[in-house]
């Protein structure tokens, strides 16, 4: 039986389509198997472990404290006439701050001086009479008793004149108190009373406060376990640097030196108070300001330094991911030293020049292939 040509063509087309389908199906499966056998590389950010100097600090919360702070109070009663300085102005020792009405005390001085002049005139007259009596007594014209009485009168007036100097000096002193001057060099704060008010020596609040700003101190607390190491350096004559930072420990405000250490520890906190001195030439520090104090106790030279973000903490150990030459990573246990400003020193487990992963570690494990971006 003869098969028609159209069936032959249909069978040939079917066979060709079947062959193409099988070929396409096999070719589409090969990449997926290869992909399953070799997963894609993980992109990461890397850096190189370097050597350098690592400072070692002791940190503590500090309070800026003025060496001298004086509340200006009046010693006399009277009307406050004027303030000679502006609020917040820098003043020097001896500068006039405020003035109280001096007229009542000037009147007292005039009265005291008048009384003294009157008594001096009486003394002068008694002294002249005494000289006359001595002449008369030498001529045997008056009795001895009259001469002795005149001598006593002169001594009495001399004592009166001497006593008159007390009210005079007191009136002058009261006049001095009407001018309030600064006893120290520093910055004056906000005034506590306005001119025109009556002030009294018994007033509780003062007229203003003058605070010394240059130099200024910072008192901060350090754990008592660190005191022996610091004391050893102080006894050796070392000058220890103290840095004052803001609350976020990001901006350095001033740099000073350690002045002394307290003689006892706080039993409640287990800390010891340290006192540092700052020259404060730019007036960046002011009294009763809270700062973070950082005491530089040592510098670790030739340390292996890496970013602190590269350090990973596991349940068993602390480790980093080290990139090997074949672009795979290795979990390496390390011993971490001091960390300062997001830079960590490695005491053991890492060598200078090795490449470590700093970002993208969440997708890594032992042997993962990576692509680096420094």
Buried (B, 14 or more C-beta within 10 A) or exposed (E): EEEEEEEEEEEEEEEEEEEEEEEEEEEEEEEEEEEEEEEEEBEBBBBEBEBEEBBBBBBBEBBBBBBEBBEBBBEBBBBBBEBBBEEEEBBEEEBBBBBBBBEBBBEBBEEBBEBBEEBBEBBEEBBEEBEEBBEBBEEEEBEEEEBEEBEEBBEEBBEBBEEBEEBBEBBBEBBEBBEBBBEBBBBBBEBBBEEEEEBEEEBEEBBBBBBBBBBBBBBBBBBBEBBEEBEEBEEEEEEBBBBBBEEEEEEBBBBBEBBEBBEEBEEEEEBBBBBBBBEBEEEBBBBEBEBBBBBBBBEBEEBBBBBBBBBBEEEEEBBBBBBEEEEBBBBBEBEBBBEBEEBBBBEEBBEBEBBBBBBBBEEBEEEBBBEBEE
